[in-house]
Amino acid sequence: MQKSAVDFRHLLAVSDDYTVAGLLVHGCATDYPYDMVTAQLAETFPAQTPRLEPVSPAMPPLRAFTVNGLVYWYAVCFGGAMLSQITHLACVLGSRVSILIGTCGGLDPAAATGDLIVPTHAQGDESTTRAYRRDTGEDRHEHHADPQLTGRLLKVLKRGHRVGTGPTVTCQAILGETSDDIEGWSAAGYHGVEMEAATLLATSAHFGVPAAAVLMIADNLAAGQTLLDHGYRLGRERRHAILRSVYGAAVPELTNRSRRANMGGDWAGRLPDLLTPWGLAGLRVGAELTGLGDRSRTWRIDAAGGQYAAKLTFDGPAFVEPGLRIAAALDQAGIPTGAPVPAVDGQLCRSVGGPGRVWTLALLEFMPGEPLDLGDPLAAEAAGDLLGQVHRALGAMPAAPRPAGKLLDFYNQQADAVGGAAGAALKQALVDIHAFNTRTPLDFGILYGDPAPEILRDPDTGTLALIDWGTPSFGPLLHDLVAWQAFLTVGQPPDRAMRTRRRFHDAYQARYPIDQGQFAGQGLFAALQKAISAAFVPEPPDDPPPPI
């Protein structure tokens, strides 16, 4: 049934200019998720307090909320029938992003209840998928998530959860599944079985709308667990707590993504002109890359001279160029960083914009590889050795580039600006660190700074690269060590996390030893990072820069 936006607005009895900015769906048979999204909206947008409102009697499960003048849809759906209709309507009415939150049965015996899966694609062969993908290729039942959207969600979720990524299978006949089905899916490499992901991905892809899903393992079928087990009922509060934290990643991404999409510029289309100062022949703009973050966007660039990455950062050159110079210095020292490529006149970056809004564009070397696999038993040693190399190289440089600021001074100023309980907690964490430094002098140096390091491994050589030098600063080296340990141990049980920290610590110390007494302050830096996370909810800028 081919209908237009005009037809659907008439069906829903909404205004003639009604548009949808994004769609958030929770796959569930009950209505408890409404409280979760309401609480997250209040936390993310305290000044606006968005409310869920019914959209139309024609769609009873559907709710809408408004943020910064944009309307978003929220729906709780069990299975694909209603979900396909809601997704179809949202896409026709202008949605720029679709995100599914849900649960699944685990298919990996090594996984645990409460683990998260961010699917690369979902296998689905039902009417709610076939209607939206009618080709006959061998992969016609594979419905892929948007890699950029998936990458950003993964980066946030890995800070507090054990997260895996890979294929899932959508099966809406939950009571009809057999042990043979489960064994077959598990043997085929599927991470979980659920009821909605393929539908959302297939419908969104039909309209060219980026989509992704985040699924929590509610019961691990491969380990013999089921929803009927007594332990499942006892774990209800823990599951709800995990899902609430997933909303903490999904709601900001939903609203940020649609705002980026509405930022008034076809940036990919403008890049050839913006990159003119680099004098690239045969320039072609490729895909927008994963792991974009809230403060930048990055695109793959192919040119006659090689492969590059164009990075647009939502800060002025004074804040961006120091990180570029640090990356260049490390690259010259033999540590791959995705170093900046100078323009024809030797400059490392260019201002983009005008009075009142200045952003920065840089061209970087493209780094091949995949993110470091945190499930690899050698990941902790590799990361510890890499950070040790970085700190050692920067510490040995007679005239190392200076970062834009000092870590402790910056957060002391931010604590005053934030105020309230969050500001007070941040201030106290800094006071405790200064007191420790008085008793046990800390080693200071240039810090990588990002709590989720972007480590890539070249599949051909095994070489590690540390990219995305957007937040370097000067401060106690222990800050980086504690942040990286937290990143590496997310979701690990205590005994495994202890072993991971020890392997990381030993590899770092072998490369760049610091006084052992400093490690007694690790808890203080963990408290600092917790206070930082509580005090800041990053958002991209509201407006695009004026045209050049």
ChimeraX attribute file (.defattr): number of C-alpha atoms within 10 A of each C-alpha:
attribute: neighborCount
match mode: 1-to-1
recipient: residues
	/A:1	3
	/A:2	4
	/A:3	9
	/A:4	12
	/A:5	18
	/A:6	15
	/A:7	12
	/A:8	16
	/A:9	18
	/A:10	12
	/A:11	13
	/A:12	14
	/A:13	14
	/A:14	14
	/A:15	10
	/A:16	12
	/A:17	9
	/A:18	13
	/A:19	19
	/A:20	21
	/A:21	26
	/A:22	28
	/A:23	25
	/A:24	25
	/A:25	23
	/A:26	28
	/A:27	23
	/A:28	18
	/A:29	11
	/A:30	11
	/A:31	13
	/A:32	12
	/A:33	21
	/A:34	15
	/A:35	12
	/A:36	18
	/A:37	21
	/A:38	16
	/A:39	17
	/A:40	22
	/A:41	23
	/A:42	14
	/A:43	14
	/A:44	18
	/A:45	14
	/A:46	10
	/A:47	8
	/A:48	13
	/A:49	17
	/A:50	19
	/A:51	16
	/A:52	19
	/A:53	13
	/A:54	15
	/A:55	18
	/A:56	15
	/A:57	11
	/A:58	10
	/A:59	15
	/A:60	10
	/A:61	17
	/A:62	21
	/A:63	19
	/A:64	19
	/A:65	19
	/A:66	19
	/A:67	15
	/A:68	11
	/A:69	8
	/A:70	14
	/A:71	17
	/A:72	23
	/A:73	24
	/A:74	24
	/A:75	25
	/A:76	24
	/A:77	24
	/A:78	17
	/A:79	22
	/A:80	24
	/A:81	14
	/A:82	17
	/A:83	25
	/A:84	25
	/A:85	15
	/A:86	22
	/A:87	27
	/A:88	18
	/A:89	19
	/A:90	25
	/A:91	25
	/A:92	19
	/A:93	20
	/A:94	16
	/A:95	25
	/A:96	25
	/A:97	28
	/A:98	30
	/A:99	27
	/A:100	25
	/A:101	23
	/A:102	26
	/A:103	25
	/A:104	27
	/A:105	26
	/A:106	34
	/A:107	28
	/A:108	19
	/A:109	13
	/A:110	9
	/A:111	21
	/A:112	17
	/A:113	19
	/A:114	25
	/A:115	21
	/A:116	30
	/A:117	26
	/A:118	25
	/A:119	27
	/A:120	20
	/A:121	25
	/A:122	29
	/A:123	23
	/A:124	25
	/A:125	18
	/A:126	15
	/A:127	13
	/A:128	22
	/A:129	26
	/A:130	16
	/A:131	14
	/A:132	18
	/A:133	17
	/A:134	11
	/A:135	10
	/A:136	8
	/A:137	8
	/A:138	7
	/A:139	9
	/A:140	15
	/A:141	22
	/A:142	22
	/A:143	28
	/A:144	20
	/A:145	27
	/A:146	22
	/A:147	20
	/A:148	18
	/A:149	23
	/A:150	22
	/A:151	20
	/A:152	18
	/A:153	23
	/A:154	22
	/A:155	20
	/A:156	18
	/A:157	21
	/A:158	20
	/A:159	18
	/A:160	15
	/A:161	20
	/A:162	21
	/A:163	23
	/A:164	20
	/A:165	16
	/A:166	14
	/A:167	22
	/A:168	31
	/A:169	28
	/A:170	23
	/A:171	21
	/A:172	18
	/A:173	10
	/A:174	13
	/A:175	7
	/A:176	9
	/A:177	12
	/A:178	10
	/A:179	12
	/A:180	9
	/A:181	11
	/A:182	20
	/A:183	14
	/A:184	13
	/A:185	19
	/A:186	20
	/A:187	13
	/A:188	11
	/A:189	14
	/A:190	21
	/A:191	28
	/A:192	32
	/A:193	29
	/A:194	24
	/A:195	23
	/A:196	32
	/A:197	36
	/A:198	31
	/A:199	30
	/A:200	28
	/A:201	30
	/A:202	30
	/A:203	27
	/A:204	29
	/A:205	20
	/A:206	15
	/A:207	16
	/A:208	12
	/A:209	20
	/A:210	21
	/A:211	27
	/A:212	27
	/A:213	29
	/A:214	27
	/A:215	29
	/A:216	25
	/A:217	24
	/A:218	24
	/A:219	26
	/A:220	25
	/A:221	23
	/A:222	22
	/A:223	14
	/A:224	13
	/A:225	17
	/A:226	16
	/A:227	13
	/A:228	9
	/A:229	11
	/A:230	10
	/A:231	12
	/A:232	15
	/A:233	10
	/A:234	10
	/A:235	13
	/A:236	11
	/A:237	10
	/A:238	12
	/A:239	18
	/A:240	15
	/A:241	12
	/A:242	17
	/A:243	22
	/A:244	18
	/A:245	15
	/A:246	24
	/A:247	23
	/A:248	21
	/A:249	18
	/A:250	25
	/A:251	17
	/A:252	19
	/A:253	21
	/A:254	21
	/A:255	25
	/A:256	20
	/A:257	21
	/A:258	20
	/A:259	21
	/A:260	18
	/A:261	16
	/A:262	15
	/A:263	16
	/A:264	12
	/A:265	14
	/A:266	10
	/A:267	14
	/A:268	17
	/A:269	10
	/A:270	12
	/A:271	18
	/A:272	16
	/A:273	9
	/A:274	18
	/A:275	18
	/A:276	13
	/A:277	16
	/A:278	18
	/A:279	11
	/A:280	18
	/A:281	12
	/A:282	11
	/A:283	19
	/A:284	15
	/A:285	18
	/A:286	15
	/A:287	13
	/A:288	18
	/A:289	17
	/A:290	19
	/A:291	21
	/A:292	20
	/A:293	19
	/A:294	19
	/A:295	14
	/A:296	18
	/A:297	19
	/A:298	22
	/A:299	22
	/A:300	20
	/A:301	23
	/A:302	18
	/A:303	13
	/A:304	10
	/A:305	10
	/A:306	13
	/A:307	17
	/A:308	23
	/A:309	25
	/A:310	26
	/A:311	22
	/A:312	23
	/A:313	24
	/A:314	22
	/A:315	19
	/A:316	18
	/A:317	21
	/A:318	12
	/A:319	19
	/A:320	24
	/A:321	23
	/A:322	22
	/A:323	25
	/A:324	27
	/A:325	19
	/A:326	23
	/A:327	27
	/A:328	22
	/A:329	20
	/A:330	22
	/A:331	17
	/A:332	12
	/A:333	14
	/A:334	11
	/A:335	20
	/A:336	19
	/A:337	27
	/A:338	24
	/A:339	29
	/A:340	26
	/A:341	20
	/A:342	15
	/A:343	18
	/A:344	12
	/A:345	9
	/A:346	10
	/A:347	14
	/A:348	23
	/A:349	25
	/A:350	20
	/A:351	19
	/A:352	22
	/A:353	16
	/A:354	12
	/A:355	7
	/A:356	7
	/A:357	16
	/A:358	18
	/A:359	20
	/A:360	21
	/A:361	25
	/A:362	26
	/A:363	26
	/A:364	27
	/A:365	19
	/A:366	20
	/A:367	20
	/A:368	15
	/A:369	17
	/A:370	14
	/A:371	14
	/A:372	19
	/A:373	15
	/A:374	18
	/A:375	13
	/A:376	9
	/A:377	11
	/A:378	13
	/A:379	17
	/A:380	28
	/A:381	18
	/A:382	21
	/A:383	25
	/A:384	26
	/A:385	21
	/A:386	21
	/A:387	25
	/A:388	22
	/A:389	20
	/A:390	21
	/A:391	21
	/A:392	16
	/A:393	17
	/A:394	19
	/A:395	15
	/A:396	9
	/A:397	12
	/A:398	7
	/A:399	9
	/A:400	15
	/A:401	18
	/A:402	16
	/A:403	24
	/A:404	16
	/A:405	15
	/A:406	17
	/A:407	19
	/A:408	19
	/A:409	13
	/A:410	11
	/A:411	19
	/A:412	17
	/A:413	12
	/A:414	17
	/A:415	23
	/A:416	14
	/A:417	10
	/A:418	15
	/A:419	14
	/A:420	11
	/A:421	13
	/A:422	17
	/A:423	23
	/A:424	16
	/A:425	20
	/A:426	26
	/A:427	22
	/A:428	16
	/A:429	22
	/A:430	22
	/A:431	15
	/A:432	15
	/A:433	20
	/A:434	15
	/A:435	11
	/A:436	16
	/A:437	15
	/A:438	9
	/A:439	9
	/A:440	15
	/A:441	14
	/A:442	21
	/A:443	13
	/A:444	14
	/A:445	19
	/A:446	23
	/A:447	25
	/A:448	29
	/A:449	21
	/A:450	16
	/A:451	19
	/A:452	15
	/A:453	22
	/A:454	17
	/A:455	19
	/A:456	21
	/A:457	19
	/A:458	15
	/A:459	11
	/A:460	8
	/A:461	8
	/A:462	10
	/A:463	13
	/A:464	23
	/A:465	23
	/A:466	24
	/A:467	20
	/A:468	23
	/A:469	24
	/A:470	20
	/A:471	18
	/A:472	25
	/A:473	22
	/A:474	19
	/A:475	21
	/A:476	22
	/A:477	20
	/A:478	22
	/A:479	22
	/A:480	21
	/A:481	25
	/A:482	22
	/A:483	21
	/A:484	22
	/A:485	23
	/A:486	21
	/A:487	19
	/A:488	25
	/A:489	24
	/A:490	17
	/A:491	20
	/A:492	14
	/A:493	10
	/A:494	10
	/A:495	8
	/A:496	12
	/A:497	17
	/A:498	14
	/A:499	13
	/A:500	21
	/A:501	21
	/A:502	16
	/A:503	22
	/A:504	26
	/A:505	22
	/A:506	16
	/A:507	21
	/A:508	25
	/A:509	17
	/A:510	13
	/A:511	17
	/A:512	18
	/A:513	13
	/A:514	16
	/A:515	11
	/A:516	8
	/A:517	10
	/A:518	18
	/A:519	16
	/A:520	10
	/A:521	18
	/A:522	16
	/A:523	12
	/A:524	20
	/A:525	21
	/A:526	18
	/A:527	18
	/A:528	23
	/A:529	19
	/A:530	14
	/A:531	22
	/A:532	20
	/A:533	13
	/A:534	14
	/A:535	20
	/A:536	13
	/A:537	13
	/A:538	13
	/A:539	15
	/A:540	16
	/A:541	17
	/A:542	12
	/A:543	12
	/A:544	17
	/A:545	19
	/A:546	14
	/A:547	9
	/A:548	9
